[in-house]
């Protein structure tokens, strides 16, 4: 059972047109040749792909399944041509990528690694900015691609969801909050904090509650926050994607924040995808192609704490 790209393309056009005549025209193929190809495909499969009607054709159950696979294979072929084209014409260049704090520390390292390995001639110039600032930088052309939080006003930019993360409360295994698996933000504000790069967000949320966060020390990186929290300096709030990998090694307890804002969806945005440079188009395609795997909301594994699981 072998089909080439011409077969699949013709089949898709006929299915979408509901007519072999119109499908053949869309595929730039003579009607007799198109009919022969369709019959050959059906013979090789041993099933009927189309139900012939008086005024056209309709997909059979087998044809509907075939169409889904044909579209997927044709899309993969298009992406392959696009990516190989970058190597064939010696494309070199750089992409200006701006990311908010959460995506900068949690999502991007794993997302960018395979791209950089696949495209050794494309460099990425990355900078960290607040989501609102990134929107303006993408809009005025300073940034090629931006990674922003979902609640940001995207204005007229094109955007695609690429990842989901959530903020969690972390504390040392022996801390009294280690009894809780879920916490409200308001319930942790009476404790000393080790602040990290997202502290501005938390300070604003606390201010709306009429409270001020007590900071013992402020760190530039969430991984450093995890280490100081594990040492017992205070509690912290960090992305789950940062805390979960080191939870067991550091002896951290993780508690889910019940506040709605703790769930963080991240979007990749561009001003005009069609106007992007080829390196930027390649990176944007890579980011959104990986979004299906990135989007499920991460869960919290069982804490290393042996304390009671009370909430």
N, C-alpha and C positions, 0 to 999 in steps of 0.2 A: 504494500500500500504506500505508494510514493506520489506526492503532489508537489508541484513546484509553486513558486510565488504567483505565477500567472494564473494557475488553476484557482488558488485561494482568492486572488483578487477578483477574478471573474465571478466566482461563486458568491462573494460578498456583494458585488454590484447587482447580480441577478436577484439575490435575496432582498436587498434594500429597494430595488426598483419594482419587485413583484412581477417581473417580466423578463424573459430571456432576450427578447428583442431590445428592450431598453437597457438591460444589463450589459449586453454585448456592445452597445453603442458607448456606454460609459467606460467600458474597458478597451475601447478602440479596437474591436475585434469583429470580424465578419460573423453574421448570424449563424451560418452553417458551421463555422469553426467553433463558435461558442456552444452550439447545441451538441456537437460531437464531444467537446471537452466535458460538458456536464454529464452526458451519458457515460463517458469513460470513468469519471469519478464515481458515479453510482455503481457501475459494474465492479470497480475495484473494492468498494466498500461493501458491496452486497446488500445495500439498502437503497431505498428511494429517498432522495434529498428534497424533492419538490413534489407537491401534488399539482398535477396539470389541470388547469381550469379553462373554461371557455375564453376568458379574457385575462390570461396571465397565469402566473404560478404562485403557490403559497408554500412556505416551508413545512415539511413534515416534522414530526417529533425528532427524528434523527437529524434533520436539516437544522433545526434550532440549536441542537447541541453542537453541530458542526460549525455553525456561524460563530458561536462564542469562541471556539478554539481558533477559527480562521482569523478573527479580529485580533486575538491575542498574538498569534504568530506574525501577522502582518505588522502589528505595532512593534514587536520585538525586532523585526527586520529593519524597520525605519530607524529605530534607535541604534541598531548596529551600524547602519550606513552613516548615521550622523557622527557616531563616536569614532569609527574608523577614518572618516573624512578628516577629523582633526589631526590624525597622524599622517595621512597621505599628503596633505598640503603643508605639513610642517608647522601647523598653527602653534604659535607661542603667545604668551600674554599673561596678564594677571587679572584677577577679579577683586573688586573692592566690596568686602562683606562686612556689614555692621550688625552686631548682635546685642540683644539685651543681656542682663547679668545672668539670668537663669539659663538661657540657652548657651551662653558663652562657656559656662562652667560645667554644664551637664550634658547637653545634647550634641554640641558641635564636635568635640574631640572624636567621638566614635563615628559621627556622620561624615567628617571630612577625611579621615584616614584612608578609606578605600578609594576616594576620588583622587587624592594626591598621589597615591601609588599607581593608579591607572593612567593619570595624566602628568607625567614628570615634567612636561614643558609648560604647564600652567601653574602659576603661583597665586596664592591667595593672600591678600592684605586685609587683615581682620582687625576690627576695633570694637570696643565695648561702649555702648551708649544706652541711655534710657529709651524705651520703646517709642515715646512721643517724638524724641529727637531723631530717631532713625527714620520715621515716616517722612519727616521734612528732608532729610538727607537723600533718601531714595527719590523723592518727588523732584528735587532740584538737580539730580544727576550726580551728586557727590558720591553716593553709594550705588553700586550695581544691584546688590541684593541686600535685603534687610531681614533679620529674624526678630519678630516682635511678639508680645503677649497678645492673646486673642481679644482682650477687652479694649485694645487700642483702636482708635478711630482710623481706619485704613484709607480714608478719603477716596480718591479715585484710583488707587493702586490695585494692581492685580495681585491676588494672594491665594495661597494654598496652605492648608493645615499640614504640618510636617511632624509634629511630636506632641506628646502629652506627658506632663510630669505633675507632681504635687509637692507642696511644702509639708514637712513633717516636723514635729517637735522632737528634739533629741536630748537625752540626758544620760548621765552615768547610770550604770546598772543598779547602783545602790541608792539613787535619788528617790525621794518620795513620790515623784511623778511617774516613776517606773511601774507603779501599780496600775496605770491607766493605758489603755490601748487607743482611746480616742479622747481628744481634748478640744475644748473651745479656746479660741485665741484669748478671750477675756480671762480665762481661768489660769493662764500662765504668766500674766503680767506682774504678779507680785514676786516673781523670782528674778535672781540675777541672771543677766544674759551675756553670752559671748556673741558679739555682733559680727555679721559677715557682710558681703557685698550687697545683699538685698535689704540692708537695715533701713534704708529710706522708706521702702514700702511698708515695713512693719511699724516704723515710727508713725507714719501717717495713719495707719489703721488704729494704732493705740490712741493717737490724738483724738480721733473721732469718738473713742470711748471715754475720753476725758482722763487718759492716763499717760504716763511717761515711762518708757522702758529704762530700767536700770542696767547700765552697761558696765561690766567689769573690764572688758578689753574689746577692741575692734580689730578684726583681721580682714585681710584683703581677699582671702580665698576660703571657700566653704570647707575644703578638706582640712585646713588649719583649724577652723571652727570645730570640726568633729574631734580633733585631737585634744583640744583644750577642754571641750565638754567631757570627753572620756576621762580626763584627769580630775574632773570634779570642780572646775573653775566656775561653771554656771550651766545654764541650759542654752539651747540654740534652736533656730529654725532654719532648715536647709532643704534643698530639693531631695526628694526620695532617691533619685538617681545617683546622688553623691553619697548619701548616708548608707544605703543598702549594701554596697560592695564592701564597706569597712565595718559594718555593724558587728559581726562576729569577732573580727580581729581586735577591735578596740573595746569591746564590751559595752556597746551602746544600747540603750533602749529607744525604740522608735514608737511614737504615738501619732496617729493620724489627726490632722487638724480638721475639725468638722465644718469650719467656715467655708462657704461656697468659693470665696476667692482663692483658697488654698490649692484648688485644682487649676493647673496652668497649661493651657493649650498654646502652642507656639505656631506661628505662621511665617512662611517665607513670602516676602513681597517684592515686587518689581514695578517699575513705572510702566514699561511696555515690553512684554516678553519678546515680541518680534523684533524690537530695536536693540536687543542685547547683543553684545559682541559674542563671537562664537565660544570663547572660553566661559563667559558668563552664562550663556545658554546651556552649555554642558553642565556647569555646576548646578544651575537651577533645576535642570531635568533630573540630575542625580538626587537632589534633595527631595523633590516631590515624588520621585520613583520609590524612595524608601519610606514614604509616609505611611503606607499601609501597615508596615511592620511596627512603626513607631507610635501609632495612634492609640492602641488600647491603653486604658488607664492602668498604670502600674499599681500593684498591691503591696502591702506590707507583710513581710514574712514574720513568723513567730519570733518574738523578742527573746534575746538570750537570758533575760531576767527570769528568775524563778519565783518572783513575787506574784501576788494574787493578780488575776487578769481583770480586776474591777475597773469600771469606767469612771 
